[in-house]
Amino acid sequence: MGVPLFCLVFCLGSSDDERRTVFREFFSGQLSVADVETIRDATNRAWVLGNDRFRETIEALSGRRSSPS
């Protein structure tokens, strides 16, 4: 099931202001053009992003190729 998102939010800081600041900082960075292209390509081709172990696990569970290589 996992941990509910609202529980994770409280790990960002001890006050609302601190949590807000940390959350904004997390999203203030910009992805590189290469990263955006990688994400877009994987999304359009239904490939999995992650390390080799993760991709191999997804391939084993789904029974289909999860990346170009």
C-alpha positions as CSV (number, residue, x, y, z in Angstrom):
1,M,0.0,0.0,0.0
2,G,2.7,2.5,0.9
3,V,2.9,5.6,2.9
4,P,0.2,8.2,2.2
5,L,1.5,11.3,0.6
6,F,0.3,13.6,3.4
7,C,2.4,11.7,5.8
8,L,5.5,12.3,3.7
9,V,4.8,16.0,3.6
10,F,5.4,16.2,7.3
11,C,9.0,14.9,6.8
12,L,9.8,18.1,4.9
13,G,9.9,20.3,8.0
14,S,8.6,21.1,11.4
15,S,6.4,24.0,10.4
16,D,4.1,24.9,7.5
17,D,6.5,27.6,6.4
18,E,9.5,25.3,6.5
19,R,7.6,22.5,4.6
20,R,6.4,25.1,2.0
21,T,10.0,26.3,1.5
22,V,11.5,22.9,1.1
23,F,8.7,21.8,-1.3
24,R,9.2,24.9,-3.5
25,E,13.0,24.4,-3.6
26,F,12.5,20.8,-4.7
27,F,10.5,22.1,-7.8
28,S,12.5,25.2,-8.4
29,G,15.3,23.5,-10.4
30,Q,15.0,23.0,-14.1
31,L,15.5,19.7,-16.0
32,S,18.1,19.6,-18.7
33,V,17.0,19.3,-22.3
34,A,18.6,15.9,-22.3
35,D,16.6,14.7,-19.3
36,V,13.3,16.0,-20.8
37,E,14.0,14.2,-24.0
38,T,14.8,11.0,-22.1
39,I,11.6,11.2,-20.2
40,R,9.6,12.1,-23.3
41,D,11.1,9.2,-25.3
42,A,10.5,6.7,-22.5
43,T,6.9,7.9,-22.1
44,N,6.1,7.8,-25.8
45,R,7.6,4.3,-26.1
46,A,6.3,2.9,-22.8
47,W,9.8,2.2,-21.6
48,V,10.8,2.2,-18.0
49,L,13.2,4.7,-16.5
50,G,15.5,3.4,-13.8
51,N,18.6,1.3,-13.1
52,D,19.2,-2.1,-14.7
53,R,17.9,-4.0,-11.7
54,F,14.6,-2.1,-11.8
55,R,14.2,-2.5,-15.5
56,E,14.9,-6.2,-15.3
57,T,12.3,-6.6,-12.5
58,I,9.7,-4.8,-14.6
59,E,10.5,-6.9,-17.6
60,A,10.2,-10.1,-15.6
61,L,6.9,-9.0,-14.1
62,S,5.4,-7.7,-17.3
63,G,6.8,-10.3,-19.7
64,R,7.8,-7.6,-22.2
65,R,10.8,-5.5,-23.0
66,S,11.0,-2.3,-20.9
67,S,13.9,-0.4,-22.6
68,P,15.6,0.0,-25.9
69,S,18.7,-2.0,-24.8
